[in-house]
Amino acid sequence: MEWRCKVLGYDQALKLTDDLHKAFMASAMANRGQVPTGLGVFAQDGLETGVVNWYFTPEAAGLAAAFAASPCAKQRRRTDSAC
């Protein structure tokens, strides 16, 4: 199982975020309303660069395929976020 990523222009990411959210929630509902263990999609905001990277965990392979994400290296959690 591998991580996958999708690189989007900022405007494209804004347009597709709702679709991604709906697909993620559908995955949870298919699992009796619970998010399956390990299922995750993370975004690296590129407001300054105009590029947004979406990273899909291996458990989110179905979502990754639906958004034509490509294989990529495992992502580490960033701890320098202001959030």
Z-matrix of the N, CA and C atoms (Angstrom, degrees):
N
C 1 1.453
C 2 1.525 1 108.58
N 3 1.313 2 115.26 1 139.20
C 4 1.460 3 118.79 2 -175.06
C 5 1.517 4 111.88 3 -133.72
N 6 1.299 5 114.43 4 156.23
C 7 1.456 6 121.45 5 173.42
C 8 1.518 7 108.49 6 -72.15
N 9 1.311 8 116.01 7 154.06
C 10 1.455 9 121.58 8 176.62
C 11 1.520 10 108.54 9 -134.68
N 12 1.330 11 115.73 10 154.64
C 13 1.461 12 119.28 11 178.98
C 14 1.519 13 109.99 12 -139.57
N 15 1.311 14 113.74 13 155.30
C 16 1.460 15 122.08 14 177.62
C 17 1.521 16 106.85 15 -132.62
N 18 1.311 17 116.56 16 124.54
C 19 1.458 18 122.09 17 178.63
C 20 1.526 19 107.57 18 -100.17
N 21 1.322 20 114.36 19 125.81
C 22 1.458 21 120.03 20 -176.47
C 23 1.517 22 110.38 21 -129.46
N 24 1.302 23 115.74 22 149.49
C 25 1.454 24 119.20 23 168.20
C 26 1.520 25 108.18 24 -67.35
N 27 1.311 26 117.28 25 153.69
C 28 1.456 27 121.06 26 -175.26
C 29 1.533 28 111.45 27 -57.12
N 30 1.320 29 118.01 28 -45.37
C 31 1.465 30 121.07 29 -179.58
C 32 1.525 31 111.18 30 -64.50
N 33 1.314 32 116.65 31 -40.92
C 34 1.463 33 120.87 32 178.70
C 35 1.527 34 110.35 33 -63.82
N 36 1.321 35 117.34 34 -41.60
C 37 1.459 36 121.09 35 179.26
C 38 1.523 37 110.60 36 -62.24
N 39 1.329 38 116.98 37 -40.66
C 40 1.463 39 120.35 38 178.22
C 41 1.526 40 111.15 39 -61.04
N 42 1.317 41 116.43 40 -40.81
C 43 1.465 42 121.05 41 -179.55
C 44 1.527 43 111.94 42 -69.37
N 45 1.332 44 118.36 43 -35.25
C 46 1.459 45 122.04 44 -174.90
C 47 1.534 46 114.57 45 -91.81
N 48 1.316 47 117.63 46 -10.51
C 49 1.458 48 119.88 47 -176.66
C 50 1.524 49 111.84 48 -59.90
N 51 1.315 50 117.79 49 -40.89
C 52 1.467 51 120.29 50 178.75
C 53 1.522 52 110.74 51 -63.26
N 54 1.341 53 117.28 52 -41.15
C 55 1.467 54 121.06 53 177.15
C 56 1.522 55 110.72 54 -61.57
N 57 1.322 56 116.49 55 -42.07
C 58 1.463 57 120.66 56 179.18
C 59 1.524 58 110.37 57 -63.96
N 60 1.318 59 116.96 58 -43.67
C 61 1.465 60 120.98 59 179.56
C 62 1.533 61 110.61 60 -61.14
N 63 1.318 62 116.59 61 -45.04
C 64 1.470 63 120.43 62 178.95
C 65 1.527 64 111.51 63 -62.14
N 66 1.321 65 117.24 64 -41.88
C 67 1.467 66 120.95 65 179.01
C 68 1.528 67 110.73 66 -66.09
N 69 1.323 68 117.15 67 -39.27
C 70 1.464 69 121.52 68 178.34
C 71 1.525 70 109.82 69 -63.32
N 72 1.325 71 116.90 70 -45.75
C 73 1.462 72 120.84 71 -179.87
C 74 1.528 73 111.31 72 -65.50
N 75 1.325 74 117.42 73 -35.32
C 76 1.462 75 120.55 74 176.61
C 77 1.524 76 110.33 75 -63.33
N 78 1.329 77 117.11 76 -37.07
C 79 1.471 78 121.01 77 176.63
C 80 1.520 79 110.49 78 -63.47
N 81 1.327 80 116.24 79 -40.06
C 82 1.467 81 120.06 80 178.31
C 83 1.520 82 110.58 81 -67.07
N 84 1.322 83 117.59 82 -43.30
C 85 1.464 84 120.46 83 -179.32
C 86 1.515 85 111.56 84 -64.73
N 87 1.313 86 116.97 85 -33.16
C 88 1.461 87 120.56 86 176.94
C 89 1.524 88 111.43 87 -67.35
N 90 1.312 89 116.33 88 -15.52
C 91 1.471 90 122.49 89 179.46
C 92 1.538 91 109.32 90 -110.42
N 93 1.328 92 115.61 91 43.71
C 94 1.472 93 122.26 92 178.85
C 95 1.530 94 113.24 93 58.10
N 96 1.310 95 116.79 94 35.51
C 97 1.450 96 121.08 95 176.40
C 98 1.515 97 115.45 96 79.81
N 99 1.316 98 116.81 97 5.80
C 100 1.460 99 121.36 98 179.90
C 101 1.527 100 109.88 99 -110.12
N 102 1.313 101 116.56 100 138.88
C 103 1.460 102 119.78 101 175.64
C 104 1.526 103 107.50 102 -71.22
N 105 1.334 104 117.49 103 122.45
C 106 1.464 105 119.61 104 179.85
C 107 1.533 106 111.76 105 -58.32
N 108 1.307 107 115.92 106 144.28
C 109 1.463 108 121.22 107 179.54
C 110 1.521 109 110.34 108 -54.97
N 111 1.304 110 115.72 109 128.46
C 112 1.462 111 121.46 110 176.73
C 113 1.513 112 114.87 111 87.53
N 114 1.330 113 117.99 112 -12.31
C 115 1.459 114 120.21 113 -179.32
C 116 1.523 115 108.98 114 -70.82
N 117 1.312 116 115.97 115 122.05
C 118 1.453 117 118.35 116 -179.21
C 119 1.512 118 112.44 117 -159.60
N 120 1.314 119 114.27 118 148.57
C 121 1.459 120 122.34 119 173.64
C 122 1.522 121 106.20 120 -133.53
N 123 1.306 122 115.51 121 127.73
C 124 1.457 123 121.42 122 -176.87
C 125 1.522 124 108.95 123 -122.42
N 126 1.305 125 116.09 124 147.47
C 127 1.465 126 120.50 125 179.89
C 128 1.515 127 110.03 126 -119.56
N 129 1.310 128 114.98 127 141.16
C 130 1.455 129 121.85 128 171.62
C 131 1.519 130 105.20 129 -110.61
N 132 1.319 131 115.64 130 109.09
C 133 1.456 132 122.22 131 -174.47
C 134 1.517 133 110.21 132 -72.41
N 135 1.312 134 114.47 133 132.56
C 136 1.448 135 119.65 134 178.95
C 137 1.510 136 112.06 135 -120.53
N 138 1.313 137 116.56 136 45.77
C 139 1.461 138 120.15 137 -178.71
C 140 1.529 139 111.39 138 -52.92
N 141 1.321 140 116.38 139 -40.23
C 142 1.465 141 120.08 140 -178.59
C 143 1.523 142 112.35 141 -74.10
N 144 1.343 143 116.76 142 -31.04
C 145 1.460 144 120.34 143 -177.56
C 146 1.519 145 113.34 144 -97.74
N 147 1.349 146 116.47 145 -15.30
C 148 1.452 147 120.02 146 -177.61
C 149 1.514 148 113.32 147 81.96
N 150 1.337 149 117.17 148 10.38
C 151 1.459 150 122.27 149 -178.62
C 152 1.519 151 108.74 150 -126.07
N 153 1.340 152 115.67 151 137.89
C 154 1.459 153 121.99 152 175.71
C 155 1.521 154 107.30 153 -120.84
N 156 1.327 155 116.74 154 133.62
C 157 1.460 156 121.95 155 175.88
C 158 1.519 157 108.55 156 -106.43
N 159 1.327 158 116.26 157 126.67
C 160 1.458 159 121.45 158 171.79
C 161 1.518 160 107.09 159 -101.69
N 162 1.319 161 117.28 160 131.16
C 163 1.459 162 122.78 161 178.15
C 164 1.519 163 109.20 162 -115.60
N 165 1.312 164 116.22 163 128.86
C 166 1.458 165 123.55 164 -178.33
C 167 1.527 166 109.02 165 -110.34
N 168 1.330 167 116.47 166 128.58
C 169 1.465 168 119.98 167 176.21
C 170 1.529 169 108.70 168 -66.44
N 171 1.323 170 117.31 169 162.03
C 172 1.472 171 119.41 170 177.12
C 173 1.531 172 112.80 171 -55.93
N 174 1.328 173 116.73 172 -33.88
C 175 1.463 174 120.51 173 -179.97
C 176 1.529 175 112.39 174 -70.36
N 177 1.314 176 117.34 175 -13.77
C 178 1.465 177 122.75 176 178.77
C 179 1.525 178 111.11 177 -99.16
N 180 1.315 179 117.23 178 28.49
C 181 1.464 180 121.40 179 -176.66
C 182 1.525 181 112.17 180 -58.19
N 183 1.330 182 117.54 181 -37.83
C 184 1.466 183 120.36 182 179.01
C 185 1.522 184 111.67 183 -63.95
N 186 1.316 185 116.28 184 -43.27
C 187 1.466 186 120.23 185 176.79
C 188 1.524 187 110.42 186 -64.85
N 189 1.316 188 116.48 187 -42.65
C 190 1.463 189 120.93 188 179.94
C 191 1.524 190 110.75 189 -59.51
N 192 1.323 191 116.25 190 -42.11
C 193 1.462 192 119.93 191 179.25
C 194 1.527 193 110.76 192 -65.61
N 195 1.326 194 117.02 193 -39.21
C 196 1.457 195 121.06 194 -179.61
C 197 1.530 196 112.14 195 -63.05
N 198 1.331 197 116.30 196 -26.87
C 199 1.469 198 120.71 197 -179.75
C 200 1.530 199 111.88 198 -107.81
N 201 1.332 200 116.56 199 15.45
C 202 1.468 201 122.37 200 176.21
C 203 1.527 202 112.48 201 53.96
N 204 1.335 203 116.08 202 42.77
C 205 1.463 204 120.74 203 178.13
C 206 1.531 205 110.19 204 -77.31
N 207 1.305 206 116.21 205 150.40
C 208 1.465 207 123.09 206 -177.88
C 209 1.527 208 110.67 207 -103.59
N 210 1.342 209 117.01 208 154.66
C 211 1.468 210 119.37 209 176.30
C 212 1.529 211 111.05 210 -59.74
N 213 1.324 212 115.93 211 145.37
C 214 1.457 213 120.77 212 177.43
C 215 1.523 214 109.41 213 -152.24
N 216 1.298 215 116.02 214 173.37
C 217 1.464 216 121.21 215 179.02
C 218 1.520 217 110.04 216 -69.02
N 219 1.321 218 115.89 217 152.76
C 220 1.462 219 121.52 218 176.29
C 221 1.524 220 109.16 219 -58.82
N 222 1.309 221 115.13 220 136.27
C 223 1.455 222 120.66 221 -178.53
C 224 1.518 223 110.62 222 -94.93
N 225 1.305 224 115.38 223 142.39
C 226 1.462 225 121.02 224 176.86
C 227 1.513 226 109.04 225 -99.90
N 228 1.302 227 114.37 226 148.28
C 229 1.459 228 119.12 227 177.87
C 230 1.517 229 109.35 228 -68.80
N 231 1.323 230 114.76 229 132.28
C 232 1.477 231 119.53 230 177.19
C 233 1.515 232 108.34 231 -83.66
N 234 1.312 233 115.21 232 136.17
C 235 1.462 234 119.64 233 179.16
C 236 1.517 235 111.29 234 -109.87
N 237 1.317 236 117.44 235 2.55
C 238 1.461 237 120.19 236 -177.80
C 239 1.531 238 112.00 237 -97.67
N 240 1.310 239 116.74 238 10.45
C 241 1.451 240 120.95 239 -178.42
C 242 1.530 241 111.09 240 -73.20
N 243 1.301 242 115.18 241 146.79
C 244 1.463 243 120.09 242 177.42
C 245 1.517 244 111.72 243 -80.24
N 246 1.322 245 117.88 244 -9.31
C 247 1.467 246 121.61 245 -178.82
C 248 1.518 247 112.12 246 -78.46
